[in-house]
Amino acid sequence: MARILAVDDSVSLRRMLVHTLTQAGHQVTEAQDGVEAVGIAGTGAAVQLVITDVNMPNMDGLTLVKRLRGLPSYKHVPILVLTTEMDPAKKKEAKDAGATGWIVKPFVPEQLLNTIRKVLD
């Protein structure tokens, strides 16, 4: 299965994500914000998918998407935005930054896993 980087400032949401993803056979690395995620990416840690929140302290998810897209090893890695944001302008901004998909919280585990399967195929 896939190695996934899960980025969210909410510990409880990361726990739910880790549980859902590991139950489906994925390996998950966690980051609490964009700064930590960029640090993990900078170590050369190979992941096949990034899931990030938008609203986080230190570095928000859209800035994270742009930063990751600037790294050669992350140019083609799918990035899913998992957020409570429903603003179409934010969604367009995420797409313009390089996000692959947009999922609104709270997520339904089966829908999330189906989306992951689609972007990894």
ABEGO torsion letter per residue (X at the ends): XBBBBBBBABAAAAAAAAAAAAAAGBBBBBBABAAAAAAAAAAGBBBABBBBBABBBGBBAAAAAAAAAABAAAAABBBBBBBABABAAAAAAAAAAGBABBBBOBBBAAAAAAAAAAAAX
